[in-house]
Amino acid sequence: MAILEIVNFTEKMAKEIERKFLVRGEFRHLAINELMIIQTYLSIDPLKSIRLRITGSNATITIKSKIKEQSITRNEWEFPIPLSDAEEMLDLCIPGRVVKTRFIIPAEGKLKFEVDVFHEKNEGLIIAEIELSTEDEEFKKPEWLGEEVTGRPEYYNVNLIK
């Protein structure tokens, strides 16, 4: 029974397909929501990362695989956990953290941009992400989007804790 459950779980792996851009213009007036996020990592290695994120009174653990070669797709699983557990786990995390304010901006259809304004060690960095259904899904690029940085490791949150 347990083996069958594992097989069924792996068949339902979540996929993350996102593109990232630097931000070059004003966007805040378009936001429909604003969230403060603190995130750090329990594990980082070339094949995966395990992230702990606190957003207000909510907390999650997220497991991400590395991006597949010649692709912008990776596996991602996210699990809500009690905030009190997340606060206790902070002592187990790798040194460093990412602190950012996330602005949610609607795009065409069901799409949305998540614009992260970074604080502390990454002050001044602003990155917009859009999560897509397929790698070739088209979307309208607003004028405030700058250079695309999809696939550039220096812009991965996991590397911004250093």
GUPAGU-866443 format. One record per residue (C-alpha): residue number from 0; residue in three letters; x, y, z. Coordinates in nm, 3 decimals, m for minus. Layout:
SITE|NUM|ALA|X|Y|Z $
...
***
This chain:
SITE|0|MET|0.000|0.000|0.000 $
SITE|1|ALA|0.272|0.248|0.091 $
SITE|2|ILE|0.456|0.181|m0.236 $
SITE|3|LEU|0.139|0.248|m0.436 $
SITE|4|GLU|0.091|0.577|m0.254 $
SITE|5|ILE|0.446|0.686|m0.339 $
SITE|6|VAL|0.394|0.599|m0.705 $
SITE|7|ASN|0.070|0.798|m0.714 $
SITE|8|PHE|0.241|1.094|m0.545 $
SITE|9|THR|0.524|1.104|m0.797 $
SITE|10|GLU|0.278|1.095|m1.086 $
SITE|11|LYS|0.130|1.421|m0.955 $
SITE|12|MET|0.456|1.615|m0.938 $
SITE|13|ALA|0.403|1.987|m0.968 $
SITE|14|LYS|0.589|2.172|m1.239 $
SITE|15|GLU|0.716|2.526|m1.221 $
SITE|16|ILE|0.759|2.705|m1.552 $
SITE|17|GLU|0.855|3.067|m1.497 $
SITE|18|ARG|1.035|3.350|m1.667 $
SITE|19|LYS|1.222|3.622|m1.477 $
SITE|20|PHE|1.294|3.982|m1.567 $
SITE|21|LEU|1.468|4.276|m1.408 $
SITE|22|VAL|1.232|4.568|m1.353 $
SITE|23|ARG|1.311|4.905|m1.507 $
SITE|24|GLY|0.997|5.110|m1.450 $
SITE|25|GLU|0.725|5.191|m1.200 $
SITE|26|PHE|0.479|4.910|m1.132 $
SITE|27|ARG|0.353|4.955|m0.774 $
SITE|28|HIS|0.034|5.138|m0.878 $
SITE|29|LEU|m0.073|4.823|m1.068 $
SITE|30|ALA|m0.045|4.590|m0.767 $
SITE|31|ILE|m0.356|4.423|m0.626 $
SITE|32|ASN|m0.171|4.274|m0.327 $
SITE|33|GLU|0.150|4.326|m0.133 $
SITE|34|LEU|0.319|4.064|0.088 $
SITE|35|MET|0.629|4.066|0.308 $
SITE|36|ILE|0.830|3.745|0.264 $
SITE|37|ILE|1.118|3.600|0.463 $
SITE|38|GLN|1.277|3.289|0.320 $
SITE|39|THR|1.575|3.075|0.392 $
SITE|40|TYR|1.690|2.725|0.307 $
SITE|41|LEU|1.715|2.396|0.492 $
SITE|42|SER|1.918|2.237|0.211 $
SITE|43|ILE|2.091|2.351|m0.106 $
SITE|44|ASP|2.276|2.128|m0.346 $
SITE|45|PRO|2.316|2.110|m0.725 $
SITE|46|LEU|2.010|1.886|m0.769 $
SITE|47|LYS|1.759|2.047|m0.533 $
SITE|48|SER|1.679|2.306|m0.271 $
SITE|49|ILE|1.448|2.288|0.030 $
SITE|50|ARG|1.311|2.631|0.115 $
SITE|51|LEU|1.139|2.759|0.428 $
SITE|52|ARG|0.919|3.064|0.364 $
SITE|53|ILE|0.723|3.282|0.603 $
SITE|54|THR|0.463|3.516|0.456 $
SITE|55|GLY|0.276|3.704|0.726 $
SITE|56|SER|0.108|3.438|0.940 $
SITE|57|ASN|0.158|3.161|0.683 $
SITE|58|ALA|0.455|2.931|0.633 $
SITE|59|THR|0.554|2.676|0.371 $
SITE|60|ILE|0.827|2.429|0.293 $
SITE|61|THR|0.908|2.400|m0.077 $
SITE|62|ILE|1.122|2.141|m0.251 $
SITE|63|LYS|1.253|2.240|m0.595 $
SITE|64|SER|1.456|2.035|m0.838 $
SITE|65|LYS|1.719|2.192|m1.058 $
SITE|66|ILE|1.596|2.329|m1.389 $
SITE|67|LYS|1.594|2.066|m1.661 $
SITE|68|GLU|1.859|2.111|m1.933 $
SITE|69|GLN|1.757|2.330|m2.228 $
SITE|70|SER|1.440|2.418|m2.039 $
SITE|71|ILE|1.282|2.657|m1.791 $
SITE|72|THR|1.081|2.379|m1.621 $
SITE|73|ARG|1.152|2.217|m1.287 $
SITE|74|ASN|0.970|2.005|m1.033 $
SITE|75|GLU|0.829|2.190|m0.734 $
SITE|76|TRP|0.633|2.074|m0.431 $
SITE|77|GLU|0.502|2.319|m0.172 $
SITE|78|PHE|0.355|2.223|0.166 $
SITE|79|PRO|0.192|2.454|0.422 $
SITE|80|ILE|0.323|2.413|0.776 $
SITE|81|PRO|0.228|2.577|1.108 $
SITE|82|LEU|0.395|2.915|1.159 $
SITE|83|SER|0.522|2.800|1.501 $
SITE|84|ASP|0.701|2.505|1.335 $
SITE|85|ALA|0.856|2.736|1.075 $
SITE|86|GLU|0.983|2.971|1.345 $
SITE|87|GLU|1.146|2.677|1.527 $
SITE|88|MET|1.301|2.550|1.200 $
SITE|89|LEU|1.476|2.882|1.138 $
SITE|90|ASP|1.758|2.764|1.369 $
SITE|91|LEU|1.814|2.462|1.141 $
SITE|92|CYS|1.849|2.666|0.823 $
SITE|93|ILE|2.159|2.751|0.627 $
SITE|94|PRO|2.295|3.093|0.730 $
SITE|95|GLY|2.148|3.384|0.535 $
SITE|96|ARG|1.800|3.478|0.429 $
SITE|97|VAL|1.610|3.661|0.160 $
SITE|98|VAL|1.375|3.939|0.269 $
SITE|99|LYS|1.148|4.089|0.008 $
SITE|100|THR|0.819|4.260|m0.055 $
SITE|101|ARG|0.615|4.087|m0.324 $
SITE|102|PHE|0.369|4.281|m0.536 $
SITE|103|ILE|0.103|4.085|m0.727 $
SITE|104|ILE|0.016|4.241|m1.063 $
SITE|105|PRO|m0.252|4.095|m1.291 $
SITE|106|ALA|m0.157|4.014|m1.649 $
SITE|107|GLU|m0.367|3.888|m1.939 $
SITE|108|GLY|m0.611|3.606|m1.868 $
SITE|109|LYS|m0.525|3.414|m1.552 $
SITE|110|LEU|m0.159|3.516|m1.558 $
SITE|111|LYS|m0.001|3.742|m1.300 $
SITE|112|PHE|0.338|3.896|m1.238 $
SITE|113|GLU|0.499|3.859|m0.899 $
SITE|114|VAL|0.738|4.151|m0.853 $
SITE|115|ASP|0.987|4.108|m0.570 $
SITE|116|VAL|1.151|4.416|m0.420 $
SITE|117|PHE|1.447|4.286|m0.220 $
SITE|118|HIS|1.568|4.424|0.112 $
SITE|119|GLU|1.870|4.389|0.341 $
SITE|120|LYS|2.172|4.239|0.157 $
SITE|121|ASN|1.989|4.252|m0.178 $
SITE|122|GLU|1.855|4.608|m0.140 $
SITE|123|GLY|1.791|4.769|m0.477 $
SITE|124|LEU|1.726|4.446|m0.667 $
SITE|125|ILE|1.378|4.416|m0.824 $
SITE|126|ILE|1.279|4.102|m1.015 $
SITE|127|ALA|0.948|4.022|m1.186 $
SITE|128|GLU|0.843|3.661|m1.242 $
SITE|129|ILE|0.558|3.520|m1.444 $
SITE|130|GLU|0.455|3.157|m1.407 $
SITE|131|LEU|0.338|2.994|m1.729 $
SITE|132|SER|0.143|2.680|m1.819 $
SITE|133|THR|0.385|2.583|m2.097 $
SITE|134|GLU|0.734|2.694|m2.191 $
SITE|135|ASP|0.611|2.852|m2.514 $
SITE|136|GLU|0.306|3.028|m2.365 $
SITE|137|GLU|0.294|3.385|m2.488 $
SITE|138|PHE|0.219|3.685|m2.270 $
SITE|139|LYS|0.216|4.061|m2.311 $
SITE|140|LYS|0.530|4.223|m2.169 $
SITE|141|PRO|0.449|4.545|m1.987 $
SITE|142|GLU|0.676|4.845|m2.048 $
SITE|143|TRP|0.817|4.828|m1.693 $
SITE|144|LEU|0.981|4.490|m1.762 $
SITE|145|GLY|1.352|4.510|m1.832 $
SITE|146|GLU|1.614|4.254|m1.928 $
SITE|147|GLU|1.513|3.888|m1.913 $
SITE|148|VAL|1.723|3.693|m1.661 $
SITE|149|THR|1.550|3.353|m1.685 $
SITE|150|GLY|1.802|3.076|m1.622 $
SITE|151|ARG|2.071|3.306|m1.482 $
SITE|152|PRO|2.176|3.152|m1.149 $
SITE|153|GLU|2.281|3.483|m0.992 $
SITE|154|TYR|1.910|3.579|m0.986 $
SITE|155|TYR|1.785|3.259|m0.819 $
SITE|156|ASN|1.662|3.327|m0.466 $
SITE|157|VAL|1.870|3.031|m0.347 $
SITE|158|ASN|2.183|3.222|m0.452 $
SITE|159|LEU|2.068|3.556|m0.311 $
SITE|160|ILE|2.109|3.432|0.048 $
SITE|161|LYS|2.489|3.435|0.005 $
***
